[in-house]
């Protein structure tokens, strides 16, 4: 569990008791471990060092500017997917030459801004987008650098909603047509094809997709160079899995064993876009039990975190470990298997206050007896938790706290009811 641990039967993040954080900042509350983030960033930097990679932290996983600043201070660039994320990257101290811009639907204004700040390159997703970037670059007297995102048509390897390299998804150029598309832009005055991009989806728990994908990428790079393109970047995206259930994820070194040789064979600088791998296990969502209830043969724990705070279980049927911040006497801290039957525990659904039957954090989960006021920790919530949160049901979004050893600081205040209506009040009448 990285830098989250139990001491004297109470959960700590690094050197700070989670109970104390809940008392000071309230719940629901996102708690992040700085030591865990930097540990995982260093794992990637060390494992891939031989390829001298450009590591671009994926802001979509967790865009808090305090976390972004931490990434920039420790050598990372940024992977952005919108104008808003580009703004966050710059606000976090990012520089244009260490930013790559992905996404299938870049607007004209987003393209202009990216050209203005001098991003390293665009990850281009379609032939029409490539033509539009060329036209906008011409209008502004610039030359845009691009990496063509190719869909390698690999077998399914993760959840259908996060698998981006199977045939028929919206991402990338078809592998059968990418060379033909590139052929139209040899020696183009306003577009330079400098790389190949191949993000395979997430989370991936095997090196096989990277082995298959990078082999196809190396072959395509040869063909693109034969056309006359100076290809200098091999961007293999991110997607490395993390520990959600037990110890199912591979270390960064396992992926490096596959990707570093491919980068060397291609003669390209390797670009990586990790996000979940860095922040996923660095965050927990802390909530407080409101009520317990039995109905229809089921037991429910109703707590104050909901699908608007963490939508992954509802959206992806994803599994997050959940355990009390201070479990009742006689229960483990924590269990070795969160999915197994635990003596004297109660099987229940952990649900939130949102008015949807799909509002849950866990189903059919064994937990110690819980009472009103008890605290729960939902683990592995640092990625795609706060970044996907919303105000559904008129719920203010949670606060975020960053822990550094024994120190803690608020990095996002809890929203107020006035925050919910402020943009509407500001509309001229």
C-alpha positions as CSV (number, residue, x, y, z in Angstrom):
1,X,0.0,0.0,0.0
2,X,3.0,2.3,-0.6
3,X,3.2,5.0,2.1
4,X,-0.2,4.2,3.6
5,X,0.1,2.0,6.7
6,X,-1.7,1.1,9.9
7,X,0.0,2.0,13.2
8,X,-1.7,1.1,16.5
9,X,-4.7,0.0,14.5
10,X,-5.1,3.4,12.9
11,X,-4.4,4.3,9.2
12,X,-1.6,6.8,8.5
13,X,-0.5,8.5,5.4
14,X,3.3,8.8,5.7
15,X,3.6,10.3,9.2
16,X,0.1,11.7,9.6
17,X,-3.0,10.0,11.1
18,X,-5.9,9.9,8.6
19,X,-8.3,10.4,11.5
20,X,-6.7,13.8,12.2
21,X,-7.0,14.8,8.6
22,X,-10.7,14.0,8.5
23,X,-11.2,16.0,11.7
24,X,-9.4,19.1,10.3
25,X,-10.5,19.0,6.7
26,X,-13.8,17.1,6.7
27,X,-15.0,14.4,4.4
28,X,-15.1,13.3,1.7
29,X,-11.4,14.0,1.5
30,X,-8.7,13.1,-1.0
31,X,-5.4,12.4,0.7
32,X,-2.2,12.1,-1.3
33,X,1.2,10.8,-0.4
34,X,4.0,12.9,-1.9
35,X,6.6,10.2,-1.1
36,X,4.5,7.6,-3.1
37,X,4.2,9.9,-6.1
38,X,7.9,10.6,-6.3
39,X,8.8,6.9,-5.7
40,X,6.8,5.8,-8.7
41,X,8.1,8.7,-10.9
42,X,11.7,7.7,-9.9
43,X,10.9,4.1,-10.7
44,X,10.1,5.1,-14.3
45,X,13.0,7.5,-14.6
46,X,15.4,4.8,-13.4
47,X,14.0,1.9,-15.3
48,X,14.0,3.7,-18.6
49,X,17.1,5.8,-18.1
50,X,19.1,4.0,-20.8
51,X,16.7,5.3,-23.4
52,X,16.9,8.9,-22.1
53,X,13.1,9.3,-22.3
54,X,10.9,12.3,-22.3
55,X,8.5,11.5,-19.5
56,X,5.3,13.4,-19.8
57,X,3.0,13.2,-16.8
58,X,-0.6,12.6,-17.9
59,X,-2.6,15.4,-16.5
60,X,-5.9,13.8,-17.1
61,X,-5.2,11.3,-14.3
62,X,-4.9,14.1,-11.7
63,X,-4.6,17.7,-12.8
64,X,-4.1,19.4,-9.4
65,X,-1.5,22.1,-10.1
66,X,0.3,21.3,-6.8
67,X,0.8,17.8,-8.0
68,X,1.7,19.1,-11.5
69,X,4.3,21.4,-10.0
70,X,5.8,18.5,-8.0
71,X,6.1,16.5,-11.3
72,X,7.8,19.5,-13.1
73,X,10.2,20.1,-10.2
74,X,11.3,16.5,-10.5
75,X,12.0,16.4,-14.2
76,X,8.7,15.5,-15.8
77,X,7.0,17.1,-18.8
78,X,3.2,16.9,-19.4
79,X,0.8,15.0,-21.6
80,X,-2.3,17.1,-22.2
81,X,-5.6,16.4,-23.9
82,X,-7.3,19.8,-24.0
83,X,-6.7,23.5,-23.8
84,X,-7.7,23.4,-20.1
85,X,-5.0,20.8,-19.4
86,X,-2.5,22.8,-21.4
87,X,-3.4,25.8,-19.2
88,X,-2.9,23.6,-16.1
89,X,0.5,22.3,-17.4
90,X,1.7,25.9,-17.8
91,X,0.3,26.9,-14.5
92,X,2.2,24.0,-12.9
93,X,5.5,25.3,-14.3
94,X,5.6,23.2,-17.5
95,X,7.5,24.5,-20.5
96,X,6.2,24.1,-24.0
97,X,9.1,22.0,-25.2
98,X,8.2,19.3,-22.7
99,X,4.5,19.2,-23.5
100,X,2.8,16.8,-25.9
101,X,-0.8,17.4,-26.9
102,X,-3.1,14.4,-27.5
103,X,-6.9,14.0,-28.1
104,X,-9.1,13.2,-31.0
105,X,-11.0,16.5,-31.0
106,X,-8.6,19.5,-30.7
107,X,-10.3,22.8,-31.4
108,X,-8.8,25.5,-33.6
109,X,-8.2,27.7,-30.5
110,X,-6.5,24.8,-28.7
111,X,-4.2,24.2,-31.7
112,X,-3.4,28.0,-32.0
113,X,-2.5,28.2,-28.3
114,X,-0.3,25.1,-28.5
115,X,1.6,26.5,-31.4
116,X,1.9,29.8,-29.6
117,X,3.6,28.2,-26.5
118,X,5.8,25.9,-28.6
119,X,4.7,22.5,-27.5
120,X,7.1,19.6,-28.4
121,X,4.5,18.0,-30.8
122,X,0.9,17.1,-31.4
123,X,-0.3,13.5,-31.3
124,X,-2.4,13.5,-34.4
125,X,-5.4,11.2,-34.4
126,X,-6.9,11.6,-37.9
127,X,-6.2,12.7,-41.5
128,X,-8.6,15.6,-41.2
129,X,-7.0,16.8,-38.0
130,X,-3.6,16.7,-39.6
131,X,-4.9,18.9,-42.5
132,X,-6.4,21.3,-40.0
133,X,-3.2,21.7,-38.0
134,X,-1.3,22.4,-41.3
135,X,-3.8,25.0,-42.2
136,X,-3.7,26.8,-38.9
137,X,0.1,26.6,-38.8
138,X,0.2,28.2,-42.3
139,X,-2.1,31.0,-41.1
140,X,0.3,31.9,-38.3
141,X,3.5,31.4,-40.2
142,X,4.6,28.4,-38.2
143,X,5.6,24.8,-38.7
144,X,3.9,22.3,-36.5
145,X,5.6,19.2,-35.3
146,X,3.4,16.1,-35.1
147,X,3.5,12.5,-34.1
148,X,1.1,10.3,-36.0
149,X,-1.0,8.2,-33.6
150,X,-1.5,4.8,-35.1
151,X,-4.0,2.2,-34.0
152,X,-2.0,-1.1,-34.1
153,X,-5.2,-3.3,-34.0
154,X,-4.1,-5.5,-31.1
155,X,-6.3,-8.1,-29.3
156,X,-8.4,-6.7,-26.4
157,X,-6.4,-6.3,-23.2
158,X,-8.3,-4.2,-20.7
159,X,-11.7,-2.8,-20.1
160,X,-13.7,-2.0,-23.2
161,X,-14.0,1.6,-22.3
162,X,-10.3,2.1,-21.8
163,X,-8.9,-0.1,-24.6
164,X,-7.6,2.3,-27.2
165,X,-5.8,0.0,-29.7
166,X,-8.4,-2.4,-30.9
167,X,-10.0,-1.9,-34.4
168,X,-13.0,0.3,-34.5
169,X,-12.2,2.7,-31.6
170,X,-12.1,6.5,-32.2
171,X,-8.4,6.8,-31.5
172,X,-5.6,7.0,-34.0
173,X,-5.0,6.3,-37.7
174,X,-5.6,2.8,-39.0
175,X,-2.3,0.9,-39.3
176,X,-3.2,0.0,-42.9
177,X,-3.5,3.7,-44.0
178,X,-1.0,5.6,-41.8
179,X,1.8,5.4,-44.3
180,X,-0.4,6.6,-47.1
181,X,-1.6,9.6,-45.1
182,X,2.0,10.5,-44.2
183,X,3.0,10.4,-47.8
184,X,1.0,13.5,-48.5
185,X,3.1,15.6,-46.0
186,X,6.7,14.9,-47.1
187,X,8.6,18.2,-47.1
188,X,5.4,20.0,-46.2
189,X,6.1,23.7,-45.4
190,X,3.9,23.8,-42.3
191,X,3.8,20.3,-40.8
192,X,6.8,18.1,-39.9
193,X,6.1,14.5,-39.0
194,X,8.6,13.8,-36.3
195,X,7.3,10.8,-34.5
196,X,5.0,7.9,-34.1
197,X,2.5,7.6,-31.2
198,X,1.0,4.4,-29.9
199,X,-0.9,4.5,-26.7
200,X,-2.5,1.1,-26.1
201,X,-5.0,1.7,-23.3
202,X,-5.0,1.4,-19.5
203,X,-4.5,-0.3,-17.1
204,X,-2.3,-2.9,-18.7
205,X,-0.9,-5.7,-16.6
206,X,1.2,-7.5,-19.1
207,X,4.2,-6.5,-21.3
208,X,2.9,-8.5,-24.3
209,X,0.8,-5.6,-25.8
210,X,3.9,-3.3,-25.6
211,X,6.0,-6.0,-27.2
212,X,3.6,-6.4,-30.1
213,X,2.8,-2.7,-30.4
214,X,6.5,-1.5,-30.4
215,X,7.4,-4.1,-33.0
216,X,4.8,-2.7,-35.3
217,X,6.0,0.8,-34.5
218,X,9.6,0.0,-35.4
219,X,8.5,-1.3,-38.7
220,X,6.3,1.7,-39.4
221,X,9.1,4.1,-38.5
222,X,11.3,2.5,-41.1
223,X,8.6,3.0,-43.8
224,X,8.1,6.6,-42.8
225,X,11.8,7.3,-43.0
226,X,11.9,5.7,-46.4
227,X,9.2,8.2,-47.5
228,X,11.5,11.0,-46.4
229,X,10.3,11.9,-42.9
230,X,12.8,12.5,-40.1
231,X,11.3,10.5,-37.3
232,X,13.0,11.2,-34.0
233,X,10.4,10.2,-31.4
234,X,8.7,6.9,-30.5
235,X,5.8,7.7,-28.2
236,X,4.5,4.6,-26.5
237,X,2.0,6.5,-24.3
238,X,1.3,5.2,-20.8
239,X,-1.1,2.6,-19.4
240,X,1.1,0.7,-17.0
241,X,-1.2,-1.0,-14.5
242,X,-1.2,-0.5,-10.7
243,X,-2.2,-2.5,-7.6
244,X,-5.9,-2.2,-7.2
245,X,-6.7,-5.7,-5.7
246,X,-3.4,-7.2,-4.5
247,X,0.0,-7.1,-6.0
248,X,-1.1,-7.7,-9.6
249,X,0.9,-4.9,-11.4
250,X,4.3,-5.2,-12.9
251,X,7.2,-3.0,-12.0
252,X,8.3,-0.3,-14.4
253,X,11.5,-2.3,-15.1
254,X,9.4,-5.0,-16.7
255,X,8.0,-2.6,-19.3
256,X,11.4,-1.1,-19.8
257,X,12.8,-4.5,-20.8
258,X,10.5,-4.4,-23.8
259,X,10.4,-0.7,-24.7
260,X,14.0,0.4,-24.3
261,X,15.3,-2.1,-26.9
262,X,12.5,-1.0,-29.3
263,X,13.5,2.6,-28.9
264,X,17.1,1.8,-29.6
265,X,16.2,-0.3,-32.6
266,X,14.1,2.6,-34.0
267,X,16.9,5.1,-33.4
268,X,14.3,7.4,-31.6
269,X,14.0,9.2,-28.4
270,X,11.4,7.3,-26.3
271,X,8.4,9.4,-25.0
272,X,6.2,8.0,-22.2
273,X,2.9,9.4,-20.9
274,X,2.5,7.8,-17.4
275,X,-0.2,9.0,-15.1
276,X,-2.0,6.3,-13.2
277,X,1.3,4.5,-12.4
278,X,2.5,7.7,-10.6
279,X,-0.5,8.9,-8.7
280,X,-3.0,6.0,-8.6
281,X,-1.7,4.3,-5.5
282,X,-0.6,7.7,-4.0
283,X,-4.1,8.7,-3.1
284,X,-7.0,7.6,-1.0
285,X,-10.6,8.8,-0.6
286,X,-11.6,9.2,3.0
287,X,-15.4,9.1,3.8
288,X,-17.5,8.9,6.9
289,X,-20.3,6.4,7.5
290,X,-23.8,8.1,7.7
291,X,-26.1,5.1,8.1
292,X,-26.2,1.3,7.8
293,X,-29.3,-0.4,6.4
294,X,-30.6,-3.9,5.7
295,X,-33.2,-4.4,3.0
296,X,-34.2,-7.1,0.5
297,X,-31.6,-9.5,2.0
298,X,-28.8,-7.1,1.5
299,X,-26.7,-4.9,3.8
300,X,-25.7,-1.4,2.9
301,X,-23.2,1.0,4.3
302,X,-24.2,4.5,3.3
303,X,-21.3,6.9,3.6
304,X,-20.7,10.5,2.4
305,X,-18.5,9.8,-0.7
306,X,-20.4,9.1,-3.9
307,X,-20.2,8.4,-7.6
308,X,-19.7,12.2,-8.1
309,X,-16.5,11.9,-6.0
310,X,-15.2,8.6,-7.5
311,X,-17.0,7.4,-10.6
312,X,-14.7,4.5,-11.6
313,X,-16.7,1.7,-9.9
314,X,-19.9,2.9,-11.6
315,X,-18.3,3.7,-14.9
316,X,-15.8,0.8,-15.3
317,X,-17.0,-1.8,-12.7
318,X,-13.6,-1.2,-11.2
319,X,-12.4,-2.6,-7.9
320,X,-11.0,-0.4,-5.1
321,X,-9.8,-1.8,-1.8
322,X,-11.9,-0.4,1.0
323,X,-11.2,-0.7,4.8
324,X,-12.0,1.2,7.9
325,X,-9.5,3.9,9.0
326,X,-9.7,2.3,12.4
327,X,-11.2,-1.3,12.2
328,X,-13.0,-2.9,15.1
329,X,-10.9,-5.0,17.5
330,X,-10.2,-8.5,16.2
331,X,-10.1,-7.5,12.5
332,X,-6.9,-7.3,10.4
333,X,-5.2,-4.0,9.5
334,X,-5.6,-4.6,6.6
335,X,-6.7,-8.0,5.3
336,X,-4.4,-9.9,3.0
337,X,-7.3,-10.5,0.5
338,X,-10.0,-7.8,0.2
339,X,-12.2,-10.2,-1.8
340,X,-12.2,-13.2,0.5
341,X,-14.6,-14.0,3.3
342,X,-13.3,-12.6,6.6
343,X,-14.5,-14.2,9.9
344,X,-17.1,-12.1,11.7
345,X,-17.2,-9.6,8.9
346,X,-20.4,-8.5,7.1
347,X,-21.0,-8.6,3.4
348,X,-22.3,-5.3,2.2
349,X,-22.5,-2.7,-0.5
350,X,-20.7,0.5,0.1
351,X,-22.9,3.2,-1.4
352,X,-23.2,7.0,-1.4
353,X,-25.9,9.6,-1.1
354,X,-26.4,10.3,-4.8
355,X,-29.9,9.5,-6.1
356,X,-28.9,6.7,-8.5
357,X,-28.9,2.9,-8.1
358,X,-25.5,2.9,-9.7
359,X,-24.0,5.1,-6.9
360,X,-21.6,2.7,-5.2
361,X,-17.9,2.3,-4.3
362,X,-18.1,-1.4,-3.7
363,X,-20.5,-4.3,-3.9
364,X,-20.7,-7.5,-1.9
365,X,-17.6,-6.6,0.1
366,X,-16.7,-8.1,3.5
367,X,-16.2,-5.4,6.1
368,X,-15.9,-5.2,9.9
369,X,-19.0,-4.0,11.7
370,X,-19.4,-0.2,11.0
371,X,-21.3,2.4,12.9
372,X,-22.4,6.0,12.1
373,X,-19.4,8.2,12.3
374,X,-16.8,5.6,11.4
375,X,-14.2,6.5,8.7
376,X,-13.6,4.4,5.6
377,X,-10.6,4.6,3.3
378,X,-11.0,3.8,-0.4
379,X,-7.5,3.0,-1.8
380,X,-5.9,3.5,-5.2
381,X,-8.0,6.6,-5.7
382,X,-5.2,9.1,-6.8
383,X,-5.9,8.6,-10.5
384,X,-9.2,9.4,-12.2
385,X,-10.8,10.2,-8.9
386,X,-10.8,13.9,-8.4
387,X,-10.2,14.6,-12.1
388,X,-13.5,12.9,-13.0
389,X,-15.5,14.2,-10.1
390,X,-18.6,16.4,-10.6
391,X,-21.3,18.4,-8.9
392,X,-24.0,15.9,-9.7
393,X,-26.9,16.1,-7.2
394,X,-25.7,19.6,-6.2
395,X,-22.7,18.1,-4.3
396,X,-19.7,20.3,-3.7
397,X,-16.5,18.6,-4.7
398,X,-14.1,17.2,-2.1
399,X,-11.0,18.8,-0.6
400,X,-7.6,17.6,-1.4
401,X,-4.6,17.3,1.0
402,X,-1.0,16.6,0.2
403,X,1.2,14.8,2.8
404,X,4.9,15.2,3.0
405,X,6.3,13.2,5.9
406,X,4.6,14.7,9.0
407,X,3.5,17.8,7.2
408,X,0.1,18.2,5.5
409,X,-1.3,21.1,3.4
410,X,-4.5,21.8,1.7
411,X,-4.0,21.8,-2.1
412,X,-7.7,22.3,-3.0
413,X,-10.3,23.7,-0.7
414,X,-13.7,22.0,-0.4
415,X,-16.3,23.6,-2.7
416,X,-19.1,25.6,-1.1
417,X,-22.7,25.9,-2.2
418,X,-21.9,29.4,-3.5
419,X,-19.3,27.8,-5.8
420,X,-22.0,25.7,-7.3
421,X,-24.0,28.8,-8.5
422,X,-21.3,31.4,-8.9
423,X,-20.9,31.0,-12.7
424,X,-24.6,31.4,-13.0
425,X,-24.8,34.4,-10.8
426,X,-22.1,36.1,-12.9
427,X,-24.1,35.9,-16.1
428,X,-25.3,39.5,-16.9
429,X,-29.0,40.0,-16.5
